[in-house]
Amino acid sequence: MKIKTILLLTTAQVFCTAIASDFSFSEAMSPGNGTTTLDTRTFYFDRSFDKPDTDDAEAFTLGGILKYESGDYKSFGFGLAYYGSHSLFGIVDRDKGGGTALLQIDGDDISLLGEAYIDLDSGTNQVKLGRQRLTTPLMDDHDLRMVPTAYEAAVYRNKSFEDTILEVGYVSAFTGFGSSLGDFESPDEVWGEDGLAYVYAKSNMGPVSVRAQFIGTLEDSGTYENYGYLDGKLPIEAGNKSYLSGQFAHTGHQTEPSSKVLGLKTGTSVSSVDLAFILVAIRDNRFKAVEAGPLYTEWQQGYGTYEPSDAVAVQVTFHPMERSSILLGYADVESRDGDVFNTDTYTEFNLDAQYTINDASKIRLRYSDKNQDEDSDREDRQDFRIIYYYNFH
């Protein structure tokens, strides 16, 4: 609790100092010098299970993000953003919506102040305090549903080195996947009461890009002790847009062995068709990110806990006409360590089709068909999603 108190006092002190420094602060921060944006989505989601005792999930919602960002005053600014996802006209029963993450777990609308931060950014150094989105491999905004995940955090970024970002942060609470918790919560049983501290680095060293992150819990009372991630991408001269990338990740458990993840991905383009081949292996224990999708595979999007397994996948992306894309993916996942984890062996087909109508609007259709092995303890399922995006900027 001391860390949270210090964070609040520091935020207040910075804000008051900025106000007192010059009367022109109020002019710089006036609504006329800021920007207001409204990013909306209309989202239909249906998840059906091939198992009699498992309820299907369905929701039809309208919402998005209404955000105000102030003008800049001596590198100082602030932002406020409303996050909302509201069931449309009772067309779909709210009781079915909890499993979609378009609504809260109990089926209520999502409605919260998702961002409220102050930002001191000199270009080389940046300090951002308050409710905000993060874009790191293991703590990401994970914007896959109506609204993203947000964090109560204090973040310092340094951009002194060319093509390199160094970041240090403290996180005390978050809104869960898709902000489906409906508020900022600190999962004490997972993190411990004192929250998380992290370091993150991203660098382009010539043609090679590298990212690394380490997250540590500040109290030994949760499920996990730490999280780690490293990846790199190297272009290959053969072919068109060819590359080879690799990743390593782990989750440190408080009382159990750490999980280990190794991923490899290679790809190229042939006549405007993008091809990718993927291998992912998880060993020793269950892998979990805080909130992200760090694995290369489409089906492993990071908001679940993933068991030891071997995965092979292929992805093919077409561009049938201008401003459109169709991704087809197929994955084969085999569970490992059968005495404990033999529950999730399956194949999955994915379709992700997008068409950009104009600069303000886009439509997207996603479908997946997951088929479990006959000896698996889990059910087959099919997902269907259609999303219409419209942005007022």
C-alpha positions, -999 to +999 in steps of 0.1 A: +000+000+000+029+024+006+038+022-031+003+032-042+003+062-017+036+074-030+023+072-065-008+093-057+012+120-038+038+122-067+010+126-092-006+154-072+027+172-067+035+172-104+001+185-113+001+213-087+036+224-097+026+227-133-005+248-124+016+271-102+044+276-127+027+299-152-008+314-158-007+302-194-011+266-182-049+270-182-048+283-218-027+254-230-050+229-212-083+245-224-106+223-245-099+243-276-063+233-275-069+196-270-082+168-292-113+147-288-118+114-305-146+088-306-137+053-318-168+032-320-175-005-326-206-025-333-198-061-323-216-094-326-201-124-310-213-160-309-194-189-292-211-223-294-199-255-277-205-291-288-212-303-253-246-306-236-237-292-202-217-262-215-237-230-221-231-211-254-220-174-252-235-146-273-236-108-272-245-079-295-231-046-283-223-011-292-195+010-276-159+021-279-137+048-265-144+085-261-111+103-254-099+138-247-062+146-248-050+181-237-027+204-255+009+204-245+024+228-220+061+226-214+061+189-221+031+184-198-003+170-208-031+148-196-057+125-210-092+111-201-110+083-218-144+067-213-146+030-221-180+015-228-197-017-242-235-016-241-259-044-250-280-034-280-318-032-275-319-065-256-316-084-288-294-110-271-300-121-235-275-105-212-271-138-193-253-152-224-229-123-226-205-130-197-185-155-217-178-132-246-158-105-228-180-079-246-199-075-213-189-080-176-188-116-163-224-111-148-237-097-181-237-060-171-226-033-195-189-023-194-188+014-184-157+030-168-131+058-169-105+036-186-078+063-189-070+092-166-033+101-167-008+129-167+020+128-192+054+145-190+072+139-224+103+158-234+108+136-264+138+119-249+123+112-214+087+104-207+068+099-174+032+088-175+012+084-143-023+070-139-048+049-158-033+041-192-028+015-220+004-004-222+020-020-252+046-046-240+047-083-248+035-095-214+013-065-204-005-053-235-038-035-241-049-066-260-075-048-280-095-078-293-130-071-281-150-039-277-125-020-255-088-026-246-072-036-213-060-006-192-037-004-162-032+018-132+005+024-136+036+046-133+058+044-164+091+059-173+104+057-209+138+067-222+144+073-259+180+086-257+194+059-280+185+058-317+159+032-326+157+020-289+131+024-262+138+015-225+109+014-202+105+008-164+071+006-148+050-002-118+014-016-121-011-018-092-043-028-109-059-036-143-093-040-160-089-076-172-092-089-207-113-065-228-119-045-195-145-072-187-139-067-150-158-035-153-133-016-131-097-016-120-089-045-098-057-059-082-058-097-083-040-102-050-042-140-052-022-138-085+001-108-081+001-102-043-011-070-027+019-048-037+015-052-075+041-057-102+073-040-114+087-044-149+115-035-173+111-035-210+134-028-239+128-027-277+156-020-302+162-021-339+199-030-344+203-026-381+180-051-398+175-071-366+147-061-341+147-073-305+123-071-276+128-082-240+107-079-208+109-090-172+080-086-147+084-093-110+058-095-082+066-073-052+051-097-026+054-134-023+017-140-017+003-146-052+002-175-076+031-163-098+065-149-089+078-135-122+073-134-160+100-132-187+100-127-225+126-123-253+121-123-291+140-113-322+133-110-359+158-112-387+150-104-424+161-130-450+173-118-484+158-148-503+123-141-516+101-112-509+096-098-473+111-131-459+120-133-423+129-157-394+119-149-358+123-166-325+109-162-290+115-174-255+092-169-225+086-182-190+062-179-161+077-183-126+053-200-102+055-194-064+057-231-054+061-250-087+086-252-115+087-224-140+071-228-174+093-225-205+081-215-240+101-216-273+086-203-305+099-201-341+082-184-370+093-180-406+075-164-435+077-149-470+054-133-496+047-147-530+026-126-555+010-106-527+002-137-507+018-138-472+029-172-459+040-182-424+050-214-407+050-216-369+063-240-341+056-234-304+066-256-275+055-251-239+073-272-212+074-280-175+044-260-163+015-238-174+024-206-192+006-173-184+012-137-194-002-109-173-024-098-202-011-101-237-007-123-268+030-129-270+029-163-287+031-165-325+000-186-329-034-171-336-052-194-311-029-186-282-039-150-276-025-147-240-056-142-219-057-178-208-034-202-190-017-226-215-007-261-207+025-278-218+020-287-254+036-288-289+020-267-316+024-266-354+006-239-375+005-224-409-010-190-419-018-177-454-029-141-459-045-130-492-052-095-504-080-100-529-085-063-536-072-030-524-076-023-486-087-059-479-071-090-464-081-126-456-060-146-432-065-184-431-048-203-403-046-239-392-030-252-360-024-287-345-018-287-308-008-317-288-009-317-250+023-329-231+028-345-197-003-365-200-006-376-163-014-340-153-022-319-183-037-342-209-069-322-215-063-299-245-053-317-277-070-302-307-068-288-342-081-253-350-090-235-382-091-196-382-105-171-406-099-133-402-112-112-431-110-074-431-121-046-455-113-009-450-143+010-463-127+045-460-104+064-437-131+063-409-146+029-411-137-008-414-155-041-412-140-074-399-153-110-398-136-137-377-144-174-375-127-203-357-135-240-354-117-258-326-119-296-326-107-315-296-092-350-297-116-377-287-097-384-255-097-347-245-116-335-214-127-303-232-154-295-257-153-285-294-162-249-300-170-225-329-165-188-327-182-162-350-175-125-347-184-096-369-172-061-360-179-027-376-155+001-367-163+038-371-140+065-359-149+102-354-116+122-354 
